[in-house]
Amino acid sequence: MPAARAGTVAGTDEVAIHTRRQIAVRLLPFLFVLYVANYLDRTSVAYAALEMSRDLGFNDRVIGLSAGIFFVGYVALQIPGALMVEHWSARRCVAVIMMVWGSLTVLTGLVHTANQLYAARLVLGAAEAGFFPGVMVYLSHWFTCQDRAKATANFMAAIPLSFILGSPLAGWILGHHWLGMQGWRWLFALEGMPAVVLGMVAYFYLTDWPAEARWLPVAQREWIVKALEAEKAEVRRVSSWQALRSGRVQLLAAAAFTEYFVFYSLAFWFPTILKRWTGISDARIGWLGAIPYVVCLAAMVFNGWHSDRHRERRLHSAIPVLLGTIPLLALLAMPRSIGLIIALFSMLVVIQAFLPTFWALVTESLCKTEAATAVGFINAVGSIAGFAGPYAFGYLANRTGSFSAGLTTMLISCAISGLLLLRVPEAPKSPA
């Protein structure tokens, strides 16, 4: 290679390395913090239920329905939310969404009846609907296929971290009744306010497109724009309707539904299961409830890194989900040892390690509007399980007086999801 040409290639490689690193450092920590706030708001009802059910006289069916009804409004606005980010402004969308959902979470602490709780959760779901699919589309605006699973893993690591931080915090708040208000009311108020503040910050901090990033030098802006355009040119363009009719997209949607069924049932009912099987205090449940998500966090980050290293998505998505069937079989024996229960739930939450590679499977095969439509559709179908899972688990527990039927349903869903993921074809690989 001539010296000039070799120098140009070396210079380009250096620009690429610095650009990828700078984008990751600028965007991922902030998006990570936003998603932590998102999940704290979304799952606060799981710990609030420990005290709310006693204070307001709610049974398992009411708690399960209140957890699930969140996803009615959430599902309805998934595709519009993703398209708004694609065609309008990620910065404005994220800012508005966060300020609205934070305010609604605070107001949830004022409910007194089951119907009021249902209404609060319904509108909260509608308010949050555009956040996750919007961020998935937003990441595809900034990260090439080479980095996308790792970037998604770093973003989605906020899910287990929100439980790691939120579980002991929730347990502690539940034990305090300030100004004559019950702890569960304070839980909603204190976990909703950070979202309002972060939404204001997001408006000024985020940048919609690489071409608008004044925090990147000109050479780096040009490199990332060209790299992303080159990848999009290699993807076969299809219409939004064709994307929804694609067998691949439908398989991914079905796999998302069955996996989400398991995870949301786990997320919303784990504190209650632990309470009834062991009888320990709410505060101790909060601390012990964080342990499984420490394991989940490590598994999610490792799986995203390993997937990017080997440029493989399908098996990295299916294997964590299939492994979840093992602890579910053991949990059907209803162990009473606290250590064993925590160990089994720690094995079960590893199913969430499928998330970064799963969403890379979606965004790497479509582009622009088609990707936004597919992300919104798949997350909408998957999120129906956010209603079905907690509600079905609560209904079965209330009907049978045991958690066995709900755990069996989770086991079947886990196996189906893993098998569906094995049938999903890999996206075409672009050059590394």
C-alpha positions in Angstrom: 0.0 0.0 0.0 1.4 3.4 -0.9 2.4 5.5 2.1 -0.2 8.2 1.5 -3.0 5.6 1.3 -1.8 3.8 4.4 -1.8 7.1 6.3 -5.3 7.9 5.1 -6.6 4.5 6.3 -4.8 4.8 9.6 -6.3 8.3 10.0 -9.8 7.1 9.2 -9.5 4.3 11.7 -8.4 6.7 14.4 -11.3 9.0 13.6 -13.7 6.0 13.8 -12.4 4.9 17.2 -12.5 8.4 18.7 -16.0 9.0 17.2 -17.5 5.8 18.5 -16.1 6.3 22.0 -17.1 9.9 22.2 -20.7 9.1 21.1 -20.9 6.3 23.7 -19.6 8.5 26.5 -21.9 11.4 25.6 -25.2 9.5 25.1 -25.2 6.2 26.9 -24.8 7.3 30.6 -27.5 9.9 30.2 -29.9 7.5 28.4 -29.1 5.0 31.1 -30.1 7.3 33.9 -33.4 8.1 32.0 -34.2 4.4 31.8 -33.5 3.9 35.5 -36.1 6.6 36.2 -38.5 5.0 33.8 -38.3 1.6 35.4 -38.5 3.0 38.9 -41.8 4.6 38.0 -43.1 1.6 36.1 -42.5 -1.0 38.8 -43.1 1.1 41.9 -46.5 -0.5 42.2 -44.8 -3.9 42.9 -43.4 -2.7 46.2 -46.3 -0.3 47.0 -48.6 -3.3 46.8 -47.0 -4.8 49.9 -48.5 -2.0 52.0 -51.3 -0.8 49.7 -53.1 -4.1 49.8 -53.3 -4.0 53.6 -54.1 -0.3 53.7 -56.8 -0.2 51.1 -58.0 -3.8 51.2 -57.0 -4.8 47.7 -56.8 -8.5 46.9 -54.4 -10.2 44.4 -56.7 -9.7 41.5 -56.9 -5.9 42.0 -53.1 -5.7 42.4 -52.5 -7.8 39.3 -55.0 -5.8 37.2 -53.5 -2.5 38.4 -50.0 -3.7 37.4 -51.2 -4.9 34.0 -53.6 -2.2 33.0 -50.6 0.1 32.7 -49.9 -1.6 29.4 -53.2 -0.9 27.8 -52.4 2.7 27.1 -48.7 1.8 26.7 -49.4 -0.6 23.9 -51.7 1.7 22.0 -49.1 4.4 21.5 -46.0 2.3 20.8 -45.8 2.8 17.0 -46.8 6.5 17.1 -44.2 7.1 19.7 -41.4 5.5 17.6 -42.5 7.4 14.5 -42.5 10.7 16.4 -38.9 10.2 17.3 -38.0 9.3 13.7 -39.9 12.2 12.1 -40.1 14.9 14.7 -37.5 15.2 17.5 -36.1 12.6 19.9 -35.0 15.5 22.2 -38.5 17.0 22.4 -40.3 13.7 22.6 -38.2 12.3 25.5 -38.4 15.6 27.4 -42.2 15.8 27.2 -42.8 12.1 27.9 -40.6 12.2 31.0 -42.2 15.3 32.5 -45.7 14.0 32.0 -45.0 10.5 33.3 -43.2 11.8 36.4 -46.1 14.1 37.2 -48.6 11.2 36.8 -46.5 8.9 39.0 -46.6 11.5 41.8 -50.4 11.8 41.5 -50.8 8.0 41.7 -49.9 8.4 45.4 -53.3 10.1 46.0 -55.5 7.2 45.0 -58.0 5.7 47.5 -60.1 3.2 45.4 -59.3 0.4 43.0 -60.9 2.3 40.1 -58.8 5.4 40.9 -55.7 3.1 40.8 -56.7 1.6 37.5 -57.2 5.0 35.9 -53.9 6.3 37.2 -52.0 3.3 35.9 -53.8 3.5 32.5 -52.9 7.1 31.8 -49.3 6.5 33.1 -48.9 3.7 30.6 -50.1 6.0 27.8 -47.6 8.7 28.9 -44.6 6.3 28.9 -45.5 4.6 25.6 -43.2 6.4 23.3 -40.1 6.3 25.5 -38.6 2.9 24.9 -39.3 2.4 21.2 -38.2 6.0 20.7 -34.8 5.3 22.4 -34.4 2.1 20.3 -34.8 4.2 17.1 -32.6 6.9 18.5 -29.8 4.5 19.2 -29.9 3.4 15.5 -29.3 7.1 14.6 -26.0 7.1 16.4 -24.5 3.6 16.6 -23.4 1.4 13.7 -24.3 -2.3 13.7 -20.8 -3.1 15.0 -21.7 -1.3 18.3 -25.5 -1.5 18.5 -25.9 -4.6 20.7 -23.3 -3.4 23.2 -24.9 0.1 23.2 -28.3 -1.4 23.7 -27.0 -3.7 26.5 -25.5 -0.7 28.3 -28.8 1.2 28.0 -30.9 -1.8 29.1 -28.6 -2.5 32.0 -30.8 0.2 33.6 -33.5 -2.4 34.0 -31.7 -4.5 36.5 -30.0 -1.5 38.1 -33.3 0.2 38.7 -34.3 -2.9 40.7 -30.9 -3.0 42.5 -31.4 0.6 43.6 -35.1 0.7 43.7 -35.8 -2.4 45.8 -33.9 -1.4 49.0 -35.1 2.2 48.5 -38.7 1.1 48.2 -38.4 -1.1 51.3 -37.0 1.8 53.3 -39.6 4.3 52.1 -42.4 1.8 53.0 -41.2 1.8 56.6 -41.7 5.6 57.0 -45.0 7.5 57.4 -44.1 11.2 57.1 -46.6 14.0 57.6 -49.4 11.5 58.3 -49.0 9.9 54.8 -48.5 6.1 54.4 -45.1 4.9 53.0 -46.6 3.6 49.8 -47.9 7.1 48.9 -44.5 8.6 49.5 -43.0 5.9 47.3 -45.0 7.1 44.3 -44.2 10.7 45.0 -40.4 10.3 45.6 -39.9 8.1 42.6 -41.9 10.3 40.2 -40.2 13.6 40.8 -36.7 12.7 39.4 -38.4 12.0 36.0 -39.7 15.5 35.8 -36.3 17.0 36.5 -34.5 14.7 34.0 -37.1 15.5 31.3 -36.1 19.2 31.6 -32.4 18.3 31.3 -33.0 16.0 28.4 -34.5 18.9 26.3 -31.2 20.7 26.4 -28.7 17.8 26.6 -29.8 15.4 23.8 -29.0 15.9 20.1 -31.4 14.6 17.5 -29.0 13.6 14.7 -25.2 13.2 14.3 -25.1 16.0 11.7 -26.4 18.4 14.4 -23.8 17.4 17.0 -21.7 20.5 17.7 -20.0 18.5 20.5 -18.3 16.4 17.7 -15.5 17.7 15.6 -16.4 18.1 11.9 -14.3 15.1 10.8 -16.1 12.9 13.3 -19.5 14.2 12.4 -18.8 13.4 8.7 -17.5 9.9 9.6 -20.5 8.8 11.6 -23.0 10.2 9.1 -21.3 8.4 6.2 -20.9 5.1 8.2 -24.6 5.0 9.1 -25.7 5.9 5.6 -23.5 3.2 4.1 -25.2 0.6 6.4 -28.6 1.8 5.5 -27.8 1.5 1.8 -27.0 -2.2 2.3 -30.4 -2.9 3.9 -33.2 -3.9 1.6 -35.9 -1.2 1.8 -39.5 -2.3 2.4 -42.6 -0.4 3.3 -44.0 -0.1 6.8 -46.8 -2.5 5.9 -44.4 -5.0 4.5 -42.3 -4.8 7.6 -45.3 -5.6 9.8 -46.3 -8.5 7.5 -42.7 -10.0 7.6 -42.6 -13.5 9.0 -39.4 -12.5 10.8 -41.0 -9.4 12.5 -44.0 -11.5 13.5 -41.7 -14.2 15.0 -39.8 -11.6 16.9 -43.1 -10.1 18.2 -44.3 -13.5 19.4 -41.0 -14.2 21.1 -41.2 -10.8 22.8 -44.7 -11.5 24.0 -43.9 -14.8 25.6 -40.6 -13.6 27.2 -42.2 -10.3 28.5 -45.0 -12.5 30.0 -42.5 -14.2 32.2 -40.5 -11.1 33.1 -43.3 -8.8 34.0 -45.0 -11.5 36.0 -41.7 -11.9 37.9 -41.1 -8.2 38.3 -44.5 -7.4 39.7 -45.0 -10.5 41.9 -41.6 -11.3 43.2 -41.9 -9.1 46.3 -45.2 -10.6 47.2 -44.0 -14.2 46.6 -41.0 -13.6 48.8 -43.2 -12.0 51.5 -45.7 -14.9 51.6 -43.2 -17.7 51.4 -40.9 -16.3 54.1 -42.8 -13.8 56.2 -39.9 -11.4 56.4 -40.2 -7.6 56.8 -40.8 -5.2 53.9 -37.5 -3.6 54.5 -35.6 -6.9 54.3 -37.6 -7.8 51.1 -36.3 -4.6 49.6 -32.7 -5.6 50.2 -33.0 -9.2 49.3 -35.0 -8.3 46.2 -32.0 -6.4 44.8 -29.8 -9.5 44.7 -31.3 -11.2 41.6 -30.9 -8.1 39.6 -27.2 -7.8 40.3 -26.9 -11.1 38.6 -29.1 -9.9 35.8 -27.0 -6.8 35.2 -23.8 -8.8 34.8 -25.5 -11.3 32.5 -27.0 -8.5 30.3 -23.7 -6.6 29.8 -21.7 -9.8 29.2 -24.2 -11.1 26.6 -24.3 -7.8 24.7 -20.5 -7.7 24.6 -20.1 -11.3 23.6 -22.7 -10.9 20.9 -21.0 -8.0 19.3 -17.6 -9.7 19.5 -18.9 -12.8 17.6 -21.4 -10.8 15.4 -24.2 -13.3 16.4 -27.6 -12.4 17.7 -30.1 -15.3 17.5 -28.4 -17.8 19.9 -27.4 -15.0 22.2 -31.1 -14.1 22.4 -32.5 -17.7 22.7 -30.1 -19.3 25.2 -30.7 -17.0 28.2 -34.5 -17.4 27.8 -34.3 -21.2 27.6 -32.1 -21.3 30.7 -35.0 -19.6 32.6 -37.0 -22.9 32.4 -34.7 -24.5 35.0 -35.3 -22.3 38.0 -39.1 -22.2 37.2 -39.2 -26.0 37.4 -37.4 -25.7 40.8 -39.7 -22.9 42.1 -42.8 -25.2 41.5 -41.6 -27.1 44.5 -42.3 -23.9 46.6 -39.0 -23.9 48.5 -39.0 -22.2 51.9 -35.3 -21.6 52.3 -34.7 -17.8 51.7 -31.2 -18.5 50.2 -32.6 -21.0 47.8 -35.5 -18.8 46.7 -33.1 -15.9 46.0 -30.7 -18.2 44.1 -33.6 -19.5 41.9 -34.9 -16.0 41.2 -31.4 -14.9 40.4 -31.2 -17.6 37.8 -34.6 -16.7 36.4 -33.9 -13.0 35.8 -31.0 -13.9 33.6 -33.6 -14.3 30.8 -33.4 -10.5 30.5 -29.9 -10.9 29.1 -31.7 -11.6 25.8 -32.8 -7.9 25.4 -29.7 -6.2 23.8 -29.2 -8.9 21.2 -33.0 -9.3 20.6 -33.3 -5.6 19.7 -30.2 -5.7 17.6 -32.0 -8.4 15.6 -34.7 -5.9 14.9 -32.9 -2.7 14.1 -30.1 -4.3 12.0 -32.5 -5.7 9.4 -34.6 -2.6 8.6 -34.0 1.1 8.2 -35.5 4.4 9.0 -39.3 4.4 9.1 -39.5 0.6 8.6 -37.3 0.1 11.7 -39.3 2.5 13.7 -42.5 0.8 12.7 -41.1 -2.7 13.5 -39.7 -1.6 16.9 -43.0 0.0 17.8 -45.0 -3.0 16.7 -42.8 -5.6 18.4 -42.6 -3.7 21.6 -46.4 -3.2 21.5 -47.1 -6.9 21.0 -44.6 -7.8 23.7 -46.0 -5.2 26.1 -49.4 -6.8 25.8 -47.8 -9.4 28.0 -47.1 -6.6 30.5 -50.9 -6.6 31.0 -51.5 -10.3 30.6 -48.7 -11.6 32.8 -49.3 -9.8 36.1 -53.1 -10.0 35.7 -53.1 -13.7 34.9 -50.7 -14.5 37.7 -52.8 -12.5 40.2 -56.0 -14.1 38.9 -54.6 -17.6 39.2 -53.2 -16.9 42.7 -56.6 -15.5 43.8 -58.5 -18.4 42.3 -56.3 -21.3 43.4 -54.8 -19.9 46.6 -51.3 -20.8 45.3 -48.6 -19.5 43.0 -48.1 -22.9 41.3 -50.5 -22.2 38.4 -48.9 -18.9 37.7 -45.4 -20.4 37.8 -46.4 -23.2 35.5 -47.8 -20.6 33.0 -44.5 -18.7 33.2 -42.6 -22.0 32.5 -44.5 -22.7 29.4 -44.1 -19.1 28.1 -40.4 -19.2 28.7 -40.0 -22.4 26.7 -42.1 -21.1 23.8 -40.1 -17.9 23.7 -36.8 -19.6 23.5 -38.0 -22.0 20.7 -39.4 -19.1 18.7 -36.1 -17.2 18.9 -34.3 -20.2 17.6 -36.4 -20.0 14.5 -35.6 -16.3 13.8 -33.1 -16.0 10.9 -30.1 -13.9 11.5 -30.0 -10.4 9.9 -27.6 -10.0 7.0 -24.1 -9.1 8.3 -22.4 -6.0 7.2 -18.6 -5.8 7.1 -17.1 -5.4 10.5 
